[in-house]
């Protein structure tokens, strides 16, 4: 996807969010760190243009909630950071760049519910590449891209990477495998 395709996709997703939520009265957007944050912020700007009213945007760091921490060394001691707004009774849209196995989203849900009890939680992803390991599905999808296990989707956003594009690249297999 080019920069203009990403932008058009986010505009469409903003309209879908407003439509499916019947407005923005109880809406809150939360970006999953790293690239979910600029996606949530951009969506909020588009929604504000549509509805002429701001939408709260928060951030979620799922580092402490990952289920692979035991495989990467000792557990880090980090205080959970507040999201940035009260999520209780909000219709939350969790935003991420790529949906793959579902494990990041599972960790995000754990982190989210430690901070309150939203009315509802929906998932938005720029790219859904399939290969789920958990029963997780996005409510809002920018693009579905069928991939093999040897392919990787790389999302590059100006805010985090100083460039804007989505790439499908082939991973070099391990020499052992």
N, CA and C atoms as an extended XYZ file, in Angstrom:
531
Properties=species:S:1:pos:R:3:atomname:S:1:resname:S:1:resid:I:1 pbc="F F F"
N         0.845       -1.179        0.000 N   UNK     1
C         0.000        0.000        0.000 CA  UNK     1
C         0.888        1.239        0.000 C   UNK     1
N         0.488        2.201       -0.764 N   UNK     2
C         1.199        3.473       -0.800 CA  UNK     2
C         0.659        4.381        0.310 C   UNK     2
N         1.292        5.520        0.481 N   UNK     3
C         0.847        6.486        1.484 CA  UNK     3
C        -0.589        6.932        1.222 C   UNK     3
N        -0.929        7.182       -0.046 N   UNK     4
C        -2.292        7.630       -0.350 CA  UNK     4
C        -3.300        6.502       -0.115 C   UNK     4
N        -2.935        5.264       -0.383 N   UNK     5
C        -3.835        4.137       -0.114 CA  UNK     5
C        -4.067        3.958        1.386 C   UNK     5
N        -3.021        4.140        2.174 N   UNK     6
C        -3.164        4.056        3.631 CA  UNK     6
C        -4.127        5.133        4.109 C   UNK     6
N        -3.944        6.344        3.616 N   UNK     7
C        -4.788        7.462        4.050 CA  UNK     7
C        -6.247        7.245        3.656 C   UNK     7
N        -6.489        6.811        2.418 N   UNK     8
C        -7.865        6.516        1.976 CA  UNK     8
C        -8.496        5.421        2.831 C   UNK     8
N        -7.713        4.415        3.170 N   UNK     9
C        -8.210        3.317        3.999 CA  UNK     9
C        -8.596        3.830        5.378 C   UNK     9
N        -7.788        4.706        5.963 N   UNK    10
C        -8.100        5.244        7.289 CA  UNK    10
C        -9.350        6.128        7.251 C   UNK    10
N        -9.543        6.879        6.175 N   UNK    11
C       -10.766        7.686        6.036 CA  UNK    11
C       -11.981        6.763        6.000 C   UNK    11
N       -11.907        5.692        5.208 N   UNK    12
C       -13.018        4.732        5.127 CA  UNK    12
C       -13.286        4.107        6.492 C   UNK    12
N       -12.228        3.706        7.197 N   UNK    13
C       -12.391        3.093        8.515 CA  UNK    13
C       -13.015        4.075        9.509 C   UNK    13
N       -12.643        5.345        9.426 N   UNK    14
C       -13.237        6.360       10.311 CA  UNK    14
C       -14.740        6.445       10.083 C   UNK    14
N       -15.161        6.446        8.826 N   UNK    15
C       -16.593        6.472        8.516 CA  UNK    15
C       -17.289        5.217        9.038 C   UNK    15
N       -16.660        4.054        8.890 N   UNK    16
C       -17.244        2.802        9.380 CA  UNK    16
C       -17.423        2.833       10.895 C   UNK    16
N       -16.425        3.366       11.599 N   UNK    17
C       -16.504        3.448       13.062 CA  UNK    17
C       -17.688        4.312       13.476 C   UNK    17
N       -17.817        5.476       12.865 N   UNK    18
C       -18.920        6.385       13.196 CA  UNK    18
C       -20.255        5.705       12.907 C   UNK    18
N       -20.351        5.055       11.759 N   UNK    19
C       -21.603        4.402       11.367 CA  UNK    19
C       -21.965        3.258       12.324 C   UNK    19
N       -21.015        2.390       12.617 N   UNK    20
C       -21.311        1.228       13.462 CA  UNK    20
C       -21.569        1.605       14.916 C   UNK    20
N       -21.077        2.777       15.345 N   UNK    21
C       -21.284        3.217       16.723 CA  UNK    21
C       -22.437        4.197       16.848 C   UNK    21
N       -23.145        4.479       15.750 N   UNK    22
C       -24.225        5.464       15.763 CA  UNK    22
C       -23.761        6.785       16.359 C   UNK    22
N       -22.633        7.261       15.888 N   UNK    23
C       -22.066        8.502       16.396 CA  UNK    23
C       -20.868        8.231       17.281 C   UNK    23
N       -20.487        9.253       18.049 N   UNK    24
C       -19.254        9.128       18.825 CA  UNK    24
C       -19.449        9.442       20.305 C   UNK    24
N       -20.693        9.487       20.765 N   UNK    25
C       -20.979        9.885       22.141 CA  UNK    25
C       -20.212        9.113       23.201 C   UNK    25
N       -20.039        7.812       23.021 N   UNK    26
C       -19.350        6.990       24.023 CA  UNK    26
C       -18.065        6.378       23.468 C   UNK    26
N       -17.617        6.858       22.316 N   UNK    27
C       -16.481        6.270       21.616 CA  UNK    27
C       -15.148        6.699       22.223 C   UNK    27
N       -14.210        5.770       22.257 N   UNK    28
C       -12.826        6.054       22.613 CA  UNK    28
C       -11.918        5.175       21.774 C   UNK    28
N       -10.835        5.738       21.261 N   UNK    29
C        -9.876        4.989       20.457 CA  UNK    29
C        -8.620        4.740       21.283 C   UNK    29
N        -8.093        3.523       21.186 N   UNK    30
C        -6.872        3.186       21.915 CA  UNK    30
C        -5.907        2.510       20.955 C   UNK    30
N        -4.719        3.095       20.836 N   UNK    31
C        -3.684        2.530       19.980 CA  UNK    31
C        -2.789        1.601       20.768 C   UNK    31
N        -2.543        0.417       20.201 N   UNK    32
C        -1.611       -0.533       20.812 CA  UNK    32
C        -0.214       -0.131       20.378 C   UNK    32
N         0.650        0.064       21.368 N   UNK    33
C         2.004        0.513       21.108 CA  UNK    33
C         2.702       -0.448       20.164 C   UNK    33
N         3.302       -0.080       19.186 N   UNK    34
C         3.861        1.108       18.617 CA  UNK    34
C         2.991        1.663       17.521 C   UNK    34
N         2.800        0.928       16.448 N   UNK    35
C         2.164        1.538       15.278 CA  UNK    35
C         0.657        1.683       15.396 C   UNK    35
N         0.053        1.091       16.398 N   UNK    36
C        -1.374        1.309       16.620 CA  UNK    36
C        -1.670        2.713       17.113 C   UNK    36
N        -0.689        3.339       17.749 N   UNK    37
C        -0.890        4.683       18.303 CA  UNK    37
C        -1.096        5.721       17.191 C   UNK    37
N        -0.197        5.808       16.198 N   UNK    38
C        -0.469        6.792       15.147 CA  UNK    38
C        -1.732        6.463       14.348 C   UNK    38
N        -2.065        5.194       14.216 N   UNK    39
C        -3.307        4.829       13.523 CA  UNK    39
C        -4.501        5.381       14.298 C   UNK    39
N        -4.525        5.186       15.616 N   UNK    40
C        -5.626        5.709       16.445 CA  UNK    40
C        -5.688        7.230       16.372 C   UNK    40
N        -4.543        7.892       16.421 N   UNK    41
C        -4.517        9.356       16.373 CA  UNK    41
C        -5.029        9.882       15.035 C   UNK    41
N        -4.647        9.243       13.948 N   UNK    42
C        -5.124        9.674       12.636 CA  UNK    42
C        -6.630        9.446       12.502 C   UNK    42
N        -7.085        8.280       12.967 N   UNK    43
C        -8.522        8.001       12.917 CA  UNK    43
C        -9.302        9.052       13.698 C   UNK    43
N        -8.785        9.434       14.860 N   UNK    44
C        -9.466       10.441       15.684 CA  UNK    44
C        -9.578       11.764       14.933 C   UNK    44
N        -8.533       12.152       14.209 N   UNK    45
C        -8.591       13.396       13.434 CA  UNK    45
C        -9.650       13.300       12.329 C   UNK    45
N        -9.709       12.155       11.648 N   UNK    46
C       -10.722       11.980       10.593 CA  UNK    46
C       -12.131       11.995       11.188 C   UNK    46
N       -12.309       11.313       12.316 N   UNK    47
C       -13.626       11.260       12.956 CA  UNK    47
C       -14.042       12.653       13.429 C   UNK    47
N       -13.088       13.415       13.954 N   UNK    48
C       -13.405       14.783       14.398 CA  UNK    48
C       -13.857       15.641       13.215 C   UNK    48
N       -13.244       15.439       12.045 N   UNK    49
C       -13.685       16.174       10.858 CA  UNK    49
C       -15.102       15.774       10.458 C   UNK    49
N       -15.418       14.502       10.576 N   UNK    50
C       -16.741       13.991       10.192 CA  UNK    50
C       -17.807       14.485       11.168 C   UNK    50
N       -17.536       14.347       12.471 N   UNK    51
C       -18.540       14.590       13.509 CA  UNK    51
C       -18.442       15.974       14.153 C   UNK    51
N       -17.399       16.735       13.828 N   UNK    52
C       -17.202       18.092       14.389 CA  UNK    52
C       -17.089       18.063       15.911 C   UNK    52
N       -16.517       16.975       16.420 N   UNK    53
C       -16.346       16.823       17.865 CA  UNK    53
C       -15.164       15.881       18.113 C   UNK    53
N       -14.350       16.172       19.136 N   UNK    54
C       -13.177       15.327       19.374 CA  UNK    54
C       -13.547       13.967       19.968 C   UNK    54
N       -12.666       13.001       19.745 N   UNK    55
C       -12.796       11.649       20.291 CA  UNK    55
C       -11.577       11.401       21.173 C   UNK    55
N       -11.788       10.879       22.391 N   UNK    56
C       -10.618       10.588       23.226 CA  UNK    56
C        -9.748        9.498       22.600 C   UNK    56
N        -8.436        9.717       22.691 N   UNK    57
C        -7.465        8.747       22.165 CA  UNK    57
C        -6.522        8.383       23.295 C   UNK    57
N        -6.315        7.095       23.466 N   UNK    58
C        -5.387        6.621       24.488 CA  UNK    58
C        -4.373        5.677       23.888 C   UNK    58
N        -3.401        5.316       24.728 N   UNK    59
C        -2.365        4.385       24.287 CA  UNK    59
C        -2.288        3.222       25.258 C   UNK    59
N        -1.896        2.089       24.726 N   UNK    60
C        -1.808        0.874       25.515 CA  UNK    60
C        -0.466        0.224       25.261 C   UNK    60
N         0.302        0.035       26.330 N   UNK    61
C         1.576       -0.668       26.243 CA  UNK    61
C         1.338       -2.062       26.792 C   UNK    61
N         1.508       -3.073       25.949 N   UNK    62
C         1.174       -4.446       26.349 CA  UNK    62
C         2.407       -5.245       26.760 C   UNK    62
N         3.550       -4.593       26.915 N   UNK    63
C         4.793       -5.303       27.202 CA  UNK    63
C         4.643       -6.296       28.348 C   UNK    63
N         4.004       -5.885       29.439 N   UNK    64
C         3.889       -6.750       30.615 CA  UNK    64
C         2.890       -7.877       30.431 C   UNK    64
N         2.096       -7.829       29.395 N   UNK    65
C         1.002       -8.782       29.228 CA  UNK    65
C         1.279       -9.835       28.164 C   UNK    65
N         2.417       -9.741       27.518 N   UNK    66
C         2.730      -10.688       26.440 CA  UNK    66
C         2.911      -12.089       27.015 C   UNK    66
N         2.428      -13.088       26.289 N   UNK    67
C         2.563      -14.463       26.772 CA  UNK    67
C         3.903      -15.080       26.401 C   UNK    67
N         4.759      -14.338       25.691 N   UNK    68
C         6.076      -14.869       25.349 CA  UNK    68
C         7.186      -14.290       26.227 C   UNK    68
N         6.816      -13.579       27.296 N   UNK    69
C         7.845      -12.983       28.156 CA  UNK    69
C         8.751      -14.034       28.763 C   UNK    69
N         8.216      -15.189       29.122 N   UNK    70
C         9.034      -16.221       29.759 CA  UNK    70
C        10.102      -16.734       28.800 C   UNK    70
N         9.902      -16.573       27.507 N   UNK    71
C        10.891      -17.058       26.549 CA  UNK    71
C        11.945      -16.011       26.217 C   UNK    71
N        11.758      -14.778       26.675 N   UNK    72
C        12.712      -13.717       26.333 CA  UNK    72
C        13.534      -13.241       27.529 C   UNK    72
N        13.472      -13.967       28.640 N   UNK    73
C        14.288      -13.592       29.783 CA  UNK    73
C        13.446      -13.245       30.984 C   UNK    73
N        14.077      -12.659       32.020 N   UNK    74
C        13.333      -12.332       33.238 CA  UNK    74
C        12.254      -11.299       32.979 C   UNK    74
N        11.189      -11.401       33.757 N   UNK    75
C        10.073      -10.457       33.585 CA  UNK    75
C        10.520       -9.053       33.964 C   UNK    75
N        10.254       -8.084       33.097 N   UNK    76
C        10.612       -6.705       33.444 CA  UNK    76
C         9.669       -6.179       34.522 C   UNK    76
N        10.187       -5.294       35.341 N   UNK    77
C         9.351       -4.666       36.357 CA  UNK    77
C         9.022       -3.270       35.864 C   UNK    77
N         7.805       -3.115       35.394 N   UNK    78
C         7.360       -1.834       34.844 CA  UNK    78
C         5.965       -1.581       35.378 C   UNK    78
N         5.715       -0.350       35.773 N   UNK    79
C         4.373        0.007       36.230 CA  UNK    79
C         3.467        0.170       35.024 C   UNK    79
N         2.261       -0.392       35.059 N   UNK    80
C         1.343       -0.166       33.949 CA  UNK    80
C         1.037        1.319       33.808 C   UNK    80
N         1.031        1.806       32.581 N   UNK    81
C         0.751        3.218       32.332 CA  UNK    81
C        -0.729        3.405       32.079 C   UNK    81
N        -1.282        4.504       32.588 N   UNK    82
C        -2.699        4.763       32.300 CA  UNK    82
C        -2.914        4.998       30.810 C   UNK    82
N        -4.081        4.641       30.349 N   UNK    83
C        -4.429        4.742       28.933 CA  UNK    83
C        -4.502        6.197       28.479 C   UNK    83
N        -5.028        7.066       29.313 N   UNK    84
C        -5.140        8.478       28.934 CA  UNK    84
C        -6.547        9.012       29.075 C   UNK    84
N        -7.532        8.128       29.234 N   UNK    85
C        -8.902        8.543       29.521 CA  UNK    85
C        -9.602        7.380       30.221 C   UNK    85
N       -10.687        7.694       30.911 N   UNK    86
C       -11.437        6.670       31.637 CA  UNK    86
C       -12.214        5.819       30.637 C   UNK    86
N       -11.933        4.521       30.614 N   UNK    87
C       -12.565        3.638       29.628 CA  UNK    87
C       -13.882        3.044       30.114 C   UNK    87
N       -14.215        3.233       31.389 N   UNK    88
C       -15.438        2.649       31.926 CA  UNK    88
C       -16.656        3.161       31.164 C   UNK    88
N       -17.478        2.232       30.703 N   UNK    89
C       -18.701        2.509       29.927 CA  UNK    89
C       -18.446        3.122       28.558 C   UNK    89
N       -17.213        3.080       28.075 N   UNK    90
C       -16.899        3.568       26.733 CA  UNK    90
C       -17.015        2.426       25.723 C   UNK    90
N       -17.300        2.788       24.483 N   UNK    91
C       -17.207        1.863       23.362 CA  UNK    91
C       -15.807        2.045       22.791 C   UNK    91
N       -14.935        1.119       23.140 N   UNK    92
C       -13.518        1.235       22.810 CA  UNK    92
C       -13.221        0.551       21.478 C   UNK    92
N       -12.440        1.232       20.647 N   UNK    93
C       -11.897        0.610       19.444 CA  UNK    93
C       -10.395        0.506       19.647 C   UNK    93
N        -9.913       -0.738       19.768 N   UNK    94
C        -8.480       -1.014       19.879 CA  UNK    94
C        -7.893       -0.976       18.480 C   UNK    94
N        -6.809       -0.236       18.290 N   UNK    95
C        -6.223       -0.060       16.966 CA  UNK    95
C        -4.822       -0.673       16.921 C   UNK    95
N        -4.577       -1.465       15.875 N   UNK    96
C        -3.261       -2.052       15.671 CA  UNK    96
C        -2.958       -2.070       14.181 C   UNK    96
N        -1.684       -2.255       13.847 N   UNK    97
C        -1.314       -2.219       12.435 CA  UNK    97
C        -1.575       -3.536       11.726 C   UNK    97
N        -1.147       -4.674       12.311 N   UNK    98
C        -1.285       -5.966       11.655 CA  UNK    98
C        -1.901       -6.966       12.621 C   UNK    98
N        -2.910       -7.689       12.165 N   UNK    99
C        -3.486       -8.793       12.930 CA  UNK    99
C        -2.955      -10.074       12.324 C   UNK    99
N        -2.293      -10.884       13.164 N   UNK   100
C        -1.663      -12.112       12.690 CA  UNK   100
C        -2.160      -13.266       13.557 C   UNK   100
N        -1.437      -13.622       14.595 N   UNK   101
C        -1.824      -14.777       15.422 CA  UNK   101
C        -2.952      -14.454       16.393 C   UNK   101
N        -3.090      -13.175       16.773 N   UNK   102
C        -4.084      -12.771       17.759 CA  UNK   102
C        -3.498      -12.613       19.150 C   UNK   102
N        -2.247      -12.979       19.340 N   UNK   103
C        -1.633      -12.934       20.676 CA  UNK   103
C        -1.435      -11.502       21.181 C   UNK   103
N        -1.101      -10.576       20.303 N   UNK   104
C        -0.964       -9.175       20.714 CA  UNK   104
C        -2.313       -8.644       21.207 C   UNK   104
N        -3.381       -8.989       20.507 N   UNK   105
C        -4.707       -8.515       20.891 CA  UNK   105
C        -5.127       -9.129       22.220 C   UNK   105
N        -4.826      -10.406       22.434 N   UNK   106
C        -5.146      -11.041       23.715 CA  UNK   106
C        -4.435      -10.304       24.848 C   UNK   106
N        -3.167       -9.977       24.657 N   UNK   107
C        -2.416       -9.231       25.666 CA  UNK   107
C        -3.022       -7.845       25.864 C   UNK   107
N        -3.446       -7.215       24.775 N   UNK   108
C        -4.048       -5.879       24.856 CA  UNK   108
C        -5.351       -5.918       25.650 C   UNK   108
N        -6.141       -6.956       25.470 N   UNK   109
C        -7.393       -7.078       26.223 CA  UNK   109
C        -7.116       -7.224       27.716 C   UNK   109
N        -6.108       -8.023       28.064 N   UNK   110
C        -5.731       -8.151       29.477 CA  UNK   110
C        -5.335       -6.791       30.055 C   UNK   110
N        -4.493       -6.066       29.318 N   UNK   111
C        -4.037       -4.752       29.774 CA  UNK   111
C        -5.206       -3.777       29.880 C   UNK   111
N        -6.104       -3.830       28.911 N   UNK   112
C        -7.255       -2.931       28.890 CA  UNK   112
C        -8.153       -3.147       30.102 C   UNK   112
N        -8.501       -4.389       30.384 N   UNK   113
C        -9.434       -4.670       31.476 CA  UNK   113
C        -8.809       -4.457       32.853 C   UNK   113
N        -7.492       -4.356       32.917 N   UNK   114
C        -6.856       -3.965       34.179 CA  UNK   114
C        -7.101       -2.493       34.477 C   UNK   114
N        -7.562       -1.719       33.494 N   UNK   115
C        -7.734       -0.280       33.657 CA  UNK   115
C        -9.193        0.157       33.723 C   UNK   115
N       -10.112       -0.782       33.622 N   UNK   116
C       -11.525       -0.416       33.705 CA  UNK   116
C       -12.385       -1.409       32.955 C   UNK   116
N       -13.687       -1.094       32.915 N   UNK   117
C       -14.633       -1.990       32.251 CA  UNK   117
C       -15.387       -1.229       31.171 C   UNK   117
N       -14.883       -1.326       29.921 N   UNK   118
C       -15.570       -0.645       28.835 CA  UNK   118
C       -16.913       -1.298       28.533 C   UNK   118
N       -17.814       -0.530       27.922 N   UNK   119
C       -19.119       -1.061       27.496 CA  UNK   119
C       -18.914       -2.119       26.423 C   UNK   119
N       -18.048       -1.809       25.450 N   UNK   120
C       -17.731       -2.769       24.389 CA  UNK   120
C       -16.313       -2.524       23.906 C   UNK   120
N       -15.740       -3.552       23.303 N   UNK   121
C       -14.406       -3.445       22.719 CA  UNK   121
C       -14.467       -4.034       21.316 C   UNK   121
N       -14.026       -3.238       20.357 N   UNK   122
C       -13.916       -3.717       18.985 CA  UNK   122
C       -12.462       -3.554       18.556 C   UNK   122
N       -12.061       -4.372       17.607 N   UNK   123
C       -10.689       -4.328       17.115 CA  UNK   123
C       -10.660       -3.757       15.714 C   UNK   123
N        -9.713       -2.853       15.482 N   UNK   124
C        -9.449       -2.304       14.161 CA  UNK   124
C        -8.015       -2.637       13.801 C   UNK   124
N        -7.818       -3.146       12.599 N   UNK   125
C        -6.472       -3.416       12.130 CA  UNK   125
C        -6.312       -2.917       10.703 C   UNK   125
N        -5.167       -2.343       10.421 N   UNK   126
C        -4.904       -1.869        9.069 CA  UNK   126
C        -4.797       -3.058        8.116 C   UNK   126
N        -4.100       -4.126        8.553 N   UNK   127
C        -3.899       -5.318        7.729 CA  UNK   127
C        -4.256       -6.563        8.541 C   UNK   127
N        -5.099       -7.412        7.969 N   UNK   128
C        -5.392       -8.724        8.560 CA  UNK   128
C        -4.738       -9.750        7.656 C   UNK   128
N        -3.736      -10.457        8.180 N   UNK   129
C        -3.003      -11.403        7.343 CA  UNK   129
C        -3.346      -12.855        7.632 C   UNK   129
N        -4.373      -13.096        8.453 N   UNK   130
C        -4.777      -14.473        8.705 CA  UNK   130
C        -3.828      -15.183        9.659 C   UNK   130
N        -3.853      -16.502        9.654 N   UNK   131
C        -2.976      -17.359       10.474 CA  UNK   131
C        -3.240      -17.229       11.970 C   UNK   131
N        -4.498      -17.100       12.360 N   UNK   132
C        -4.837      -16.929       13.765 CA  UNK   132
C        -4.487      -18.167       14.592 C   UNK   132
N        -3.971      -17.930       15.793 N   UNK   133
C        -3.746      -18.978       16.787 CA  UNK   133
C        -4.771      -18.886       17.907 C   UNK   133
N        -5.495      -17.771       17.959 N   UNK   134
C        -6.517      -17.536       18.979 CA  UNK   134
C        -7.796      -17.085       18.279 C   UNK   134
N        -8.954      -17.301       18.909 N   UNK   135
C       -10.223      -16.934       18.270 CA  UNK   135
C       -10.501      -15.433       18.363 C   UNK   135
N        -9.750      -14.669       17.576 N   UNK   136
C        -9.850      -13.209       17.603 CA  UNK   136
C       -10.100      -12.725       16.181 C   UNK   136
N       -11.060      -11.809       16.047 N   UNK   137
C       -11.406      -11.280       14.727 CA  UNK   137
C       -11.582       -9.770       14.834 C   UNK   137
N       -11.132       -9.062       13.818 N   UNK   138
C       -11.264       -7.607       13.810 CA  UNK   138
C       -12.642       -7.202       13.304 C   UNK   138
N       -13.221       -6.183       13.936 N   UNK   139
C       -14.491       -5.602       13.492 CA  UNK   139
C       -14.285       -4.652       12.326 C   UNK   139
N       -13.119       -4.006       12.291 N   UNK   140
C       -12.793       -3.034       11.251 CA  UNK   140
C       -11.454       -3.436       10.640 C   UNK   140
N       -11.444       -3.693        9.326 N   UNK   141
C       -10.231       -4.158        8.651 CA  UNK   141
C        -9.947       -3.263        7.456 C   UNK   141
N        -8.715       -2.749        7.413 N   UNK   142
C        -8.307       -1.958        6.259 CA  UNK   142
C        -8.173       -2.827        5.032 C   UNK   142
N        -7.361       -3.872        5.124 N   UNK   143
C        -7.157       -4.813        4.021 CA  UNK   143
C        -6.891       -6.196        4.565 C   UNK   143
N        -7.424       -7.196        3.878 N   UNK   144
C        -7.091       -8.594        4.175 CA  UNK   144
C        -6.054       -9.030        3.145 C   UNK   144
N        -4.937       -9.553        3.633 N   UNK   145
C        -3.854       -9.984        2.758 CA  UNK   145
C        -3.503      -11.420        3.114 C   UNK   145
N        -3.695      -12.319        2.177 N   UNK   146
C        -3.323      -13.712        2.417 CA  UNK   146
C        -1.814      -13.834        2.325 C   UNK   146
N        -1.225      -14.427        3.345 N   UNK   147
C         0.224      -14.574        3.387 CA  UNK   147
C         0.575      -16.023        3.716 C   UNK   147
N         1.814      -16.365        3.440 N   UNK   148
C         2.350      -17.644        3.898 CA  UNK   148
C         3.117      -17.390        5.186 C   UNK   148
N         3.525      -18.445        5.854 N   UNK   149
C         4.307      -18.281        7.083 CA  UNK   149
C         5.689      -17.693        6.808 C   UNK   149
N         6.139      -17.750        5.558 N   UNK   150
C         7.447      -17.194        5.227 CA  UNK   150
C         7.362      -15.732        4.790 C   UNK   150
N         6.168      -15.182        4.802 N   UNK   151
C         6.003      -13.785        4.423 CA  UNK   151
C         5.705      -12.936        5.656 C   UNK   151
N         6.135      -11.700        5.606 N   UNK   152
C         5.926      -10.755        6.700 CA  UNK   152
C         5.289       -9.498        6.116 C   UNK   152
N         4.349       -8.934        6.854 N   UNK   153
C         3.791       -7.635        6.482 CA  UNK   153
C         4.541       -6.584        7.301 C   UNK   153
N         5.122       -5.620        6.620 N   UNK   154
C         5.798       -4.515        7.300 CA  UNK   154
C         5.001       -3.245        7.062 C   UNK   154
N         4.503       -2.672        8.161 N   UNK   155
C         3.806       -1.393        8.081 CA  UNK   155
C         4.794       -0.311        8.489 C   UNK   155
N         4.957        0.656        7.635 N   UNK   156
C         5.849        1.788        7.902 CA  UNK   156
C         4.984        3.041        7.950 C   UNK   156
N         5.033        3.747        9.083 N   UNK   157
C         4.263        4.974        9.240 CA  UNK   157
C         5.221        6.131        9.523 C   UNK   157
N         4.884        7.271        8.998 N   UNK   158
C         5.742        8.446        9.133 CA  UNK   158
C         6.106        8.714       10.591 C   UNK   158
N         5.132        8.584       11.495 N   UNK   159
C         5.363        8.913       12.905 CA  UNK   159
C         6.404        8.007       13.563 C   UNK   159
N         6.527        6.766       13.113 N   UNK   160
C         7.457        5.819       13.741 CA  UNK   160
C         8.638        5.457       12.854 C   UNK   160
N         8.484        5.580       11.535 N   UNK   161
C         9.501        5.080       10.609 CA  UNK   161
C         9.999        6.109        9.597 C   UNK   161
N         9.454        7.330        9.640 N   UNK   162
C         9.810        8.393        8.714 CA  UNK   162
C         9.553        8.014        7.255 C   UNK   162
N         8.666        7.063        7.041 N   UNK   163
C         8.196        6.728        5.695 CA  UNK   163
C         6.808        6.133        5.821 C   UNK   163
N         6.099        6.058        4.699 N   UNK   164
C         4.694        5.671        4.726 CA  UNK   164
C         4.425        4.627        3.652 C   UNK   164
N         4.306        3.342        4.064 N   UNK   165
C         3.951        2.286        3.114 CA  UNK   165
C         3.712        0.978        3.858 C   UNK   165
N         3.080        0.052        3.158 N   UNK   166
C         2.903       -1.299        3.667 CA  UNK   166
C         3.564       -2.233        2.670 C   UNK   166
N         4.426       -3.101        3.173 N   UNK   167
C         5.185       -4.008        2.312 CA  UNK   167
C         4.895       -5.455        2.679 C   UNK   167
N         4.905       -6.319        1.687 N   UNK   168
C         4.868       -7.756        1.894 CA  UNK   168
C         6.250       -8.255        1.532 C   UNK   168
N         6.988       -8.763        2.522 N   UNK   169
C         8.350       -9.220        2.288 CA  UNK   169
C         8.490      -10.676        2.663 C   UNK   169
N         9.410      -11.347        2.023 N   UNK   170
C         9.660      -12.759        2.323 CA  UNK   170
C        10.732      -12.856        3.389 C   UNK   170
N        10.414      -13.634        4.421 N   UNK   171
C        11.348      -13.845        5.514 CA  UNK   171
C        12.358      -14.895        5.083 C   UNK   171
N        13.602      -14.680        5.460 N   UNK   172
C        14.638      -15.671        5.164 CA  UNK   172
C        14.487      -16.792        6.188 C   UNK   172
N        14.286      -18.058        5.725 N   UNK   173
C        14.110      -19.152        6.679 CA  UNK   173
C        15.390      -19.393        7.480 C   UNK   173
N        15.191      -19.869        8.724 N   UNK   174
C        16.347      -20.193        9.563 CA  UNK   174
C        17.182      -21.268        8.901 C   UNK   174
N        18.499      -21.206        9.112 N   UNK   175
C        19.376      -22.207        8.509 CA  UNK   175
C        19.129      -23.589        9.117 C   UNK   175
N        18.531      -23.630       10.341 N   UNK   176
C        18.255      -24.904       10.974 CA  UNK   176
C        17.002      -25.543       10.390 C   UNK   176
N        16.077      -24.720        9.871 N   UNK   177
C        14.791      -25.238        9.435 CA  UNK   177
C        14.774      -25.420        7.988 C   UNK   177
